[in-house]
Amino acid sequence: MSTPPAAADFDSAVAALYSQLHQSTTPAALNAAAARRANTIHDMHTYLHRLGLELNNTAHDDGRSNHHLANPTQQSSCNHTLPPLIIHITGTKGKGSTLSYCESLLRNTYGLTTGMFTSPHLVCIRERIRINGIPVSKKVFAEVYWTVRRMLERNCHVMLQQQQHSNDATAADDDGNSSQGSDQELLPPLPTLPGYFRMLTLMALYTFAHHDGPKVDAILLEVGMGGRYDATNVFEPHNDNNNGRILVRGITLIDYDHTRVLGSTLEQIAWEKGGIFVSNKRGKIHGNDGGYDKFLNSHEEQQEEEEYEEEEGIGYNNTLFVNGSNTPQVANVLRTIVREEKDSSLLQLVQDSYLDSIPELNFHATHQRGNAALALAVCQHAISQYQKHCCYPTLSNNGNVTKEQIAAALNNTFWPGRCHTLTLPSSNNDNQEVSLKLRCDGAHTPISINACINWFQSILTSYSETTTDYESVHKILIFNCGHERNPIPLLHTLHQSGLFDRVYFSRADFERPSAMPKQLLEEWRKEEILTIVEPMSGEECATVNYEVMCNTLKELGMTTSSDATECDGMTKRTWQHTLASIWKVLDLYHSQVVEKKSHPSTNVDSKKVVVGLKVVDVIEDIKKHQQEAQREVNGGKASVEILVTGSLYLVGSALEAVGWEEGESEGRLSIH
């Protein structure tokens, strides 16, 4: 058992979460964590049992009680149970935004106290666990970390001692080695302390069960990755045969993301996401469930299902909600998953038109309309079920809300890092002639990058409607993306927009550990070609031979050699240099293919593509160029528009660089 530091405070809790106690940083540790991925639901139930957290209102679903926990005062009781209403959201694009709309609706229109768990955080780790939309305090975060950690360590040892004196199935099950098949014996042992995301999920659920002043009425959970094997996928829907909680589930727009883990096709990704629609999860989702291959082989010949009408779902016990903009192939996979359940569940495709009757909606970006529509459908169904099965607490106006109240809740929703605008101070406090705007959007898939560009373009268009000359607006891009993603469609969309005067490729201050090495340009196989496709249609535009690409980069003053002695003032090649090199190749593509020129453009200014600066230094570098911008407008007012995109981690670094941070929610933990 590890020994906690003498000062079990917030800083030490964060340091522990980022240490090897919870982070897999070595290849061996990453492989061990990956090996247990399909066993996540069973593992989480083991941890939850050790914390005394009951997922049903009665006894544990396997009939066990908590009498053997090391500290009886930590057992769950009627005063410390999880709230009766759970909203669970997955998808690729808009999970956090949809959940934030749900949170605002439940709190502002129905008067419920909400507990929300999301990921990743932008500036402070407290952002992941929220009460009434505001991050928990440092005190609460620290207390819940050290309480959960000590309970896991203590009760793990108690249960292991019990197992040594018992060979029955219950004891074996509690140790994290279920009887799902002999392959379980090949798994690495279940760690005493869970990995980073699992630990944060446990901390969130423990907080929502024990928070007081106010007590939480509804939990809102965002899936971390996928859904089927995610740590949040532990709740069962209420039905006549159990006393489970009201569980309402929704899936946002599905796009290509985390393909190394979730699969290379939208159908396979949809199968992963659709795992939150499964009931009896512990019996159906495990290491021997056959995976996507079994699902595919079982349904190869299945005919396309009929579409459901949007109006059918509200009030139906187990209605499952899906953004209606998903492809027919994705919708069919999700329908098949629902049909397999054989529990009369209903799949409802929610179209943007679901909001047509709500007056005076004002979204920061048009693509948020689909997220808001899904959120409204989910919440209206949740409230209808809440009124049927719960008598506490009383809803505002007995649940009768007006369309104007709904509009106000949606319009007032704010989700950091998504269509997020900040006004920055000038480098010279006395100089009021430079307008500096930071526009942050954590888009990181082809569809979301396209939506981000549309949002940014709408902002630029507004300049033409004012006295500001559009041509005097300096447009700057700060970009990074995870090295596990294919950056080409993202950069192609941004480059194709033709909006930016200056581009920075900057590393985020924090990155998630990955077993996949960062790929440098020279590591691309030389026999391959760089294929440029239209991100939205998937149609191939052009191909560039690797040798041609290298020669072009030399002409542009860039090298692909890993032993380069100098590049943009740096002596070491990085992933950001790879991104900058691709941007230069896109310059070549645009000049040779689009503009039909035989040679690369000679007006490409390499000084306007900057690599290697930290985000905080990028902001300072941009401020230094304000004076240049001011001189160019001959005494008028210069405007600088900065778009930060490609990664939520990058957005978080930018927000931290300018000193942005959220406050702390009220309340405390009641655990004794």
MORA-V329138 format. One record per helix or strand of 3 or more residues. SS is the DSSP state (h for helix, s for strand). FROM is the first residue (numbers start at 1). TO is the last residue. If there is no record, write none. Layout:
# MORA-V329138
ss:SS from:FROM to:TO
ss:SS from:FROM to:TO
This chain:
# MORA-V329138
ss:h from:10 to:17
ss:h from:27 to:35
ss:h from:37 to:50
ss:h from:72 to:74
ss:s from:85 to:90
ss:h from:95 to:108
ss:s from:114 to:117
ss:h from:125 to:128
ss:s from:129 to:131
ss:h from:138 to:164
ss:h from:169 to:174
ss:h from:182 to:186
ss:h from:196 to:210
ss:s from:218 to:222
ss:s from:246 to:251
ss:h from:259 to:262
ss:h from:266 to:277
ss:h from:281 to:284
ss:h from:291 to:298
ss:h from:310 to:312
ss:s from:319 to:323
ss:h from:328 to:341
ss:s from:346 to:350
ss:h from:352 to:355
ss:h from:368 to:389
ss:h from:396 to:399
ss:h from:403 to:411
ss:s from:420 to:424
ss:s from:434 to:440
ss:h from:446 to:464
ss:h from:470 to:472
ss:s from:473 to:479
ss:h from:487 to:496
ss:s from:502 to:505
ss:h from:521 to:523
ss:s from:529 to:533
ss:s from:540 to:545
ss:h from:546 to:555
ss:h from:575 to:594
ss:h from:606 to:608
ss:s from:609 to:611
ss:h from:615 to:624
ss:h from:626 to:632
ss:s from:638 to:645
ss:h from:648 to:657
